[in-house]
Amino acid sequence: MAEARDENVMQVAKTPDYCLAVVRGGYGSLAPAEQKVAFFIMEHPESAAGMTSTQLAVAAGVSESTVVKCCQRLGFTGFFQLKLALVRELATSREGAFGKVEPEDDVPTICDKIFTTTLQAIEDTAKVLDPNAVARAAEAIQGAKRVFFFGVGSSGVVAQDAQLKFMRIGMTAFSYLDTHAQLTQAALLGPEDVAVVITYSGRTREATDVINLARKGGARTICITNFPTSPAATASDIVLCTTAHEATRLRGGAMTSRLTQLVVIDCLFTAVAMRRSDEAMELLMKTVDALASRKI
């Protein structure tokens, strides 16, 4: 009994103050049965917080061992630790409309839900983004001769934004959206280059192939993704995690995910700019002056 109590105390000390961000971020990397557990927790957090592992297993329609495996795969030591994190988060969670947009919702409700969902995604990303990983990524980019940003679809828009940002502080930066151009360039990268691959799922063949080709040539690889155990993430040297949960199919990965990716790029850009503080400010002012004549 004493040993069990000591174990619980240790888990309390290590338990973070958030849970749903981790569940949403790790959902895509779970096995189908484990996803049932995660889905129930996301859809019914208050109920899950008051359940035992046995009760949650019954509610999700899985075995109790699946509940435990789900919690462990999400990074918790077990259901006890996940439950503690969930209780703490619910005690301090934001009030307001957060959920799926329904056909009967009026425009004010739609706007409220979308703003709340977006703000929640940014807050969740702040919780799961590892500052040490950002620091390592910034150091790699700072020391690189060239930095390449790769993305497809909405992630490609983020890659373009990143290129423009890093160009403004004197970095030799490129972005590629076409998949054939991505593979061609990735195959030519070398030890002095850094490849930053932006992919929500981390499961597209393009993203994984680019990372593997870049690493084959000796380049450092950075992956910005929602799923840290995805193939693209596990193949990368450094992983920067986002957490975006699309509340409706109409938003399918193209809104909150893109915004969280942009925020991570801003963190990375600012970290690099601070390492080049004086030079970066001088170059930024030059670009401001260059564009000033375009204003009416």
JOPE-V529552 format. One record per pair of residues at least 12 apart in sequence whose ideal C-beta (glycine too) atoms are under 8 Angstrom apart, sorted by the first residue. I is the first residue (numbers start at 1). J is the second residue. D is the distance in whole Angstrom. If there is no record, write none. Layout:
i->I j->J d->D
i->I j->J d->D
This chain:
i->8 j->80 d->7
i->11 j->77 d->6
i->11 j->78 d->8
i->11 j->80 d->6
i->11 j->81 d->5
i->11 j->84 d->7
i->12 j->84 d->6
i->14 j->77 d->8
i->14 j->81 d->7
i->15 j->81 d->5
i->15 j->84 d->4
i->15 j->85 d->5
i->15 j->88 d->7
i->16 j->85 d->5
i->16 j->88 d->8
i->16 j->127 d->8
i->17 j->85 d->7
i->17 j->88 d->5
i->17 j->89 d->6
i->17 j->92 d->7
i->18 j->85 d->6
i->18 j->88 d->8
i->18 j->89 d->5
i->18 j->124 d->7
i->18 j->127 d->5
i->19 j->41 d->8
i->19 j->45 d->8
i->19 j->82 d->6
i->19 j->85 d->4
i->19 j->86 d->4
i->19 j->88 d->8
i->19 j->89 d->5
i->20 j->41 d->7
i->20 j->42 d->6
i->20 j->45 d->6
i->20 j->86 d->7
i->20 j->89 d->6
i->20 j->124 d->7
i->21 j->123 d->8
i->21 j->124 d->3
i->21 j->125 d->8
i->21 j->127 d->5
i->21 j->128 d->5
i->21 j->243 d->5
i->22 j->74 d->5
i->22 j->75 d->6
i->22 j->76 d->8
i->22 j->85 d->8
i->22 j->128 d->7
i->22 j->243 d->8
i->23 j->38 d->5
i->23 j->41 d->5
i->23 j->42 d->6
i->23 j->74 d->6
i->24 j->42 d->6
i->24 j->124 d->7
i->24 j->243 d->6
i->24 j->244 d->8
i->24 j->245 d->4
i->25 j->124 d->7
i->25 j->128 d->6
i->25 j->226 d->6
i->25 j->227 d->7
i->25 j->228 d->7
i->25 j->241 d->6
i->25 j->242 d->8
i->25 j->243 d->4
i->26 j->38 d->7
i->26 j->73 d->7
i->26 j->74 d->5
i->26 j->75 d->7
i->26 j->227 d->7
i->26 j->228 d->7
i->26 j->229 d->7
i->27 j->39 d->8
i->27 j->42 d->7
i->27 j->245 d->8
i->28 j->201 d->6
i->28 j->202 d->8
i->28 j->203 d->7
i->28 j->226 d->7
i->28 j->227 d->5
i->28 j->230 d->7
i->29 j->73 d->7
i->29 j->227 d->5
i->29 j->228 d->7
i->29 j->229 d->4
i->29 j->230 d->6
i->30 j->70 d->6
i->30 j->73 d->6
i->30 j->74 d->8
i->31 j->69 d->8
i->31 j->73 d->8
i->33 j->62 d->5
i->33 j->63 d->8
i->33 j->66 d->5
i->34 j->62 d->8
i->34 j->66 d->6
i->34 j->69 d->6
i->34 j->70 d->4
i->34 j->73 d->6
i->36 j->60 d->5
i->36 j->61 d->6
i->36 j->62 d->5
i->36 j->66 d->8
i->37 j->56 d->7
i->37 j->57 d->8
i->37 j->60 d->5
i->37 j->62 d->6
i->37 j->66 d->6
i->37 j->67 d->5
i->37 j->70 d->4
i->37 j->71 d->8
i->38 j->70 d->6
i->38 j->74 d->7
i->39 j->60 d->8
i->40 j->56 d->7
i->40 j->59 d->6
i->40 j->60 d->4
i->41 j->56 d->8
i->41 j->82 d->8
i->41 j->86 d->7
i->42 j->245 d->7
i->44 j->59 d->8
i->45 j->86 d->6
i->45 j->89 d->8
i->45 j->90 d->6
i->46 j->90 d->6
i->47 j->59 d->7
i->48 j->83 d->8
i->48 j->86 d->6
i->49 j->83 d->6
i->49 j->86 d->5
i->49 j->87 d->5
i->49 j->90 d->6
i->51 j->83 d->8
i->53 j->67 d->5
i->53 j->68 d->7
i->53 j->79 d->4
i->56 j->79 d->7
i->67 j->79 d->6
i->73 j->229 d->8
i->94 j->116 d->7
i->94 j->119 d->8
i->94 j->120 d->7
i->94 j->123 d->8
i->96 j->112 d->7
i->96 j->116 d->5
i->97 j->109 d->7
i->97 j->112 d->5
i->97 j->113 d->5
i->97 j->116 d->5
i->98 j->113 d->7
i->98 j->116 d->5
i->98 j->117 d->6
i->98 j->120 d->6
i->98 j->247 d->8
i->99 j->113 d->6
i->99 j->247 d->6
i->100 j->113 d->8
i->100 j->247 d->5
i->100 j->248 d->5
i->101 j->113 d->5
i->101 j->114 d->7
i->101 j->247 d->6
i->101 j->248 d->5
i->101 j->250 d->7
i->113 j->247 d->7
i->114 j->247 d->8
i->114 j->251 d->8
i->114 j->255 d->8
i->117 j->245 d->7
i->117 j->247 d->5
i->117 j->256 d->6
i->118 j->255 d->7
i->118 j->256 d->5
i->118 j->259 d->6
i->120 j->245 d->8
i->121 j->242 d->8
i->121 j->243 d->6
i->121 j->244 d->4
i->121 j->245 d->7
i->121 j->256 d->4
i->121 j->257 d->8
i->121 j->259 d->7
i->121 j->260 d->5
i->122 j->259 d->7
i->122 j->260 d->6
i->122 j->263 d->6
i->124 j->243 d->4
i->124 j->244 d->8
i->124 j->245 d->8
i->125 j->241 d->7
i->125 j->242 d->5
i->125 j->243 d->5
i->125 j->244 d->7
i->125 j->260 d->5
i->125 j->263 d->6
i->125 j->264 d->7
i->127 j->243 d->7
i->128 j->241 d->5
i->128 j->242 d->8
i->128 j->243 d->5
i->129 j->240 d->6
i->129 j->241 d->6
i->129 j->242 d->7
i->129 j->264 d->6
i->129 j->267 d->7
i->130 j->240 d->8
i->130 j->241 d->7
i->133 j->238 d->6
i->133 j->239 d->6
i->133 j->240 d->6
i->133 j->241 d->8
i->134 j->240 d->6
i->134 j->264 d->8
i->134 j->267 d->6
i->134 j->268 d->6
i->134 j->271 d->6
i->135 j->271 d->7
i->136 j->238 d->5
i->137 j->196 d->8
i->137 j->222 d->5
i->137 j->238 d->5
i->137 j->240 d->6
i->137 j->268 d->6
i->137 j->271 d->8
i->138 j->268 d->6
i->138 j->271 d->4
i->138 j->272 d->5
i->138 j->275 d->6
i->139 j->275 d->8
i->140 j->194 d->5
i->140 j->220 d->5
i->140 j->222 d->7
i->140 j->237 d->8
i->140 j->238 d->7
i->141 j->166 d->7
i->141 j->171 d->7
i->141 j->194 d->5
i->141 j->196 d->8
i->141 j->222 d->8
i->141 j->268 d->7
i->141 j->272 d->5
i->142 j->272 d->5
i->142 j->275 d->5
i->142 j->276 d->7
i->144 j->171 d->8
i->144 j->192 d->6
i->144 j->193 d->6
i->144 j->194 d->4
i->144 j->220 d->7
i->145 j->172 d->7
i->145 j->192 d->4
i->145 j->193 d->6
i->146 j->172 d->5
i->146 j->173 d->7
i->146 j->174 d->7
i->146 j->192 d->7
i->146 j->193 d->5
i->146 j->194 d->7
i->147 j->166 d->6
i->147 j->171 d->6
i->147 j->172 d->7
i->147 j->173 d->5
i->147 j->174 d->8
i->147 j->193 d->7
i->147 j->194 d->5
i->147 j->195 d->8
i->147 j->196 d->7
i->148 j->173 d->8
i->148 j->174 d->5
i->148 j->175 d->7
i->148 j->176 d->7
i->148 j->185 d->6
i->148 j->186 d->8
i->148 j->189 d->7
i->148 j->193 d->7
i->148 j->194 d->7
i->148 j->195 d->5
i->148 j->196 d->7
i->148 j->214 d->8
i->149 j->162 d->5
i->149 j->163 d->5
i->149 j->173 d->7
i->149 j->174 d->7
i->149 j->175 d->4
i->149 j->176 d->8
i->149 j->196 d->5
i->149 j->198 d->7
i->150 j->175 d->7
i->150 j->176 d->6
i->150 j->182 d->5
i->150 j->186 d->7
i->150 j->195 d->7
i->150 j->196 d->7
i->150 j->197 d->5
i->150 j->198 d->7
i->150 j->206 d->8
i->150 j->207 d->7
i->150 j->210 d->5
i->151 j->175 d->7
i->151 j->177 d->7
i->151 j->197 d->7
i->151 j->198 d->4
i->151 j->199 d->7
i->152 j->177 d->7
i->152 j->179 d->7
i->152 j->182 d->8
i->152 j->199 d->7
i->152 j->204 d->6
i->152 j->206 d->5
i->152 j->207 d->7
i->153 j->254 d->7
i->154 j->200 d->8
i->154 j->253 d->7
i->154 j->254 d->4
i->154 j->257 d->7
i->154 j->258 d->5
i->155 j->198 d->4
i->155 j->199 d->6
i->155 j->200 d->6
i->155 j->258 d->7
i->155 j->261 d->7
i->156 j->175 d->8
i->156 j->177 d->4
i->156 j->198 d->8
i->157 j->258 d->7
i->158 j->198 d->5
i->158 j->224 d->8
i->158 j->258 d->6
i->158 j->261 d->4
i->158 j->262 d->6
i->158 j->265 d->6
i->159 j->175 d->4
i->159 j->176 d->7
i->159 j->177 d->7
i->159 j->196 d->8
i->159 j->198 d->6
i->160 j->175 d->5
i->160 j->177 d->7
i->161 j->262 d->6
i->161 j->265 d->6
i->162 j->175 d->7
i->162 j->196 d->7
i->162 j->198 d->8
i->162 j->265 d->5
i->162 j->268 d->8
i->162 j->269 d->7
i->163 j->175 d->4
i->165 j->265 d->7
i->165 j->266 d->8
i->165 j->269 d->5
i->166 j->269 d->6
i->166 j->272 d->7
i->168 j->283 d->6
i->168 j->284 d->6
i->168 j->287 d->5
i->169 j->269 d->8
i->169 j->272 d->7
i->169 j->273 d->5
i->169 j->276 d->6
i->169 j->279 d->7
i->169 j->280 d->4
i->169 j->283 d->5
i->169 j->284 d->6
i->170 j->276 d->7
i->170 j->279 d->6
i->170 j->280 d->7
i->170 j->283 d->5
i->171 j->272 d->7
i->179 j->206 d->5
i->182 j->206 d->6
i->182 j->210 d->5
i->183 j->206 d->8
i->183 j->209 d->6
i->183 j->210 d->7
i->183 j->213 d->7
i->186 j->209 d->7
i->186 j->210 d->4
i->186 j->211 d->8
i->186 j->213 d->4
i->186 j->214 d->5
i->186 j->217 d->8
i->187 j->213 d->5
i->187 j->216 d->8
i->187 j->217 d->7
i->188 j->217 d->7
i->189 j->213 d->7
i->189 j->214 d->5
i->189 j->217 d->5
i->189 j->218 d->8
i->189 j->219 d->4
i->190 j->217 d->5
i->190 j->218 d->6
i->190 j->219 d->6
i->191 j->217 d->8
i->191 j->218 d->4
i->191 j->219 d->7
i->193 j->214 d->7
i->193 j->217 d->8
i->193 j->219 d->4
i->193 j->220 d->8
i->194 j->219 d->6
i->194 j->220 d->5
i->194 j->221 d->8
i->194 j->222 d->7
i->195 j->210 d->7
i->195 j->211 d->7
i->195 j->214 d->4
i->195 j->219 d->5
i->195 j->220 d->7
i->195 j->221 d->5
i->195 j->222 d->7
i->196 j->221 d->8
i->196 j->222 d->5
i->196 j->223 d->8
i->196 j->224 d->7
i->197 j->210 d->6
i->197 j->211 d->6
i->197 j->221 d->7
i->197 j->222 d->7
i->197 j->223 d->5
i->197 j->224 d->7
i->197 j->232 d->6
i->197 j->236 d->7
i->198 j->223 d->8
i->198 j->224 d->5
i->198 j->225 d->8
i->198 j->261 d->6
i->198 j->265 d->8
i->199 j->223 d->7
i->199 j->224 d->7
i->199 j->225 d->5
i->199 j->230 d->8
i->199 j->232 d->5
i->200 j->225 d->7
i->200 j->226 d->5
i->200 j->242 d->8
i->200 j->244 d->7
i->200 j->253 d->5
i->200 j->257 d->5
i->200 j->261 d->8
i->201 j->225 d->7
i->201 j->226 d->7
i->201 j->227 d->6
i->201 j->230 d->6
i->201 j->253 d->8
i->202 j->223 d->7
i->202 j->225 d->4
i->202 j->226 d->7
i->202 j->227 d->5
i->202 j->228 d->8
i->202 j->230 d->3
i->202 j->231 d->6
i->202 j->232 d->4
i->202 j->233 d->5
i->203 j->227 d->7
i->203 j->230 d->5
i->203 j->231 d->6
i->203 j->232 d->7
i->204 j->232 d->7
i->207 j->223 d->8
i->207 j->232 d->4
i->208 j->231 d->5
i->208 j->232 d->5
i->208 j->235 d->6
i->211 j->223 d->7
i->211 j->232 d->6
i->211 j->235 d->5
i->211 j->236 d->5
i->212 j->235 d->6
i->215 j->235 d->7
i->215 j->237 d->7
i->220 j->237 d->5
i->220 j->238 d->7
i->221 j->235 d->7
i->221 j->236 d->5
i->221 j->237 d->5
i->221 j->238 d->7
i->222 j->236 d->6
i->222 j->237 d->7
i->222 j->238 d->5
i->222 j->239 d->8
i->222 j->240 d->7
i->223 j->235 d->8
i->223 j->236 d->4
i->223 j->238 d->7
i->223 j->239 d->5
i->223 j->240 d->7
i->224 j->240 d->5
i->224 j->242 d->7
i->224 j->261 d->6
i->224 j->264 d->5
i->224 j->265 d->7
i->225 j->239 d->7
i->225 j->240 d->8
i->225 j->241 d->7
i->225 j->242 d->7
i->226 j->241 d->7
i->226 j->242 d->5
i->226 j->243 d->6
i->226 j->244 d->6
i->226 j->257 d->6
i->226 j->260 d->8
i->228 j->241 d->5
i->240 j->264 d->5
i->240 j->268 d->7
i->242 j->257 d->7
i->242 j->260 d->4
i->242 j->261 d->6
i->242 j->263 d->8
i->242 j->264 d->6
i->243 j->260 d->7
i->244 j->256 d->4
i->244 j->257 d->4
i->244 j->259 d->8
i->244 j->260 d->5
